[in-house]
């Protein structure tokens, strides 16, 4: 009778330990998903920051060189006898 009680006690302890292990595994997977999501967000923010910095540098350089936005486009007509079309 004592051995039966001991086996039941050990089975209960085993079930509790397996439950604890399963819960820990679930938490680890959940944290890994969060880490992956945050890593992707960090990469996205780094790229955005780099592009923003580059764009600001280009805009500042355009101002320094006194560039202006075009209002109209005029095309140069190339004549048939020009050297550019000669083969």
Steps between C-alpha positions, in 0.01 A plus 500: 500500500785738578657431161172585326481831686863573411433429130196730503702772674781469244249514212349820639846654540588390145183660359572826683860510373392430140241777530766740629737405216228551239418843641868596491532386139196705404650809665831452322326476161291805580811699591678384185209629289515834680877520447460424129228762464704762683810416293304554178361827631851611598634422152212689344562802723874492424431501126246778539746704707777449244272601212378806686856609575603447138196686367568795728862512379386498136245776563760711680750449215232604247437818699875569523531465122194725445303231316140582420200286420423492127177655384518400134699258287640595161635233270782549252417377152777301339524550124525201269834622369658546840801301615305354794277295266774402257575129490 
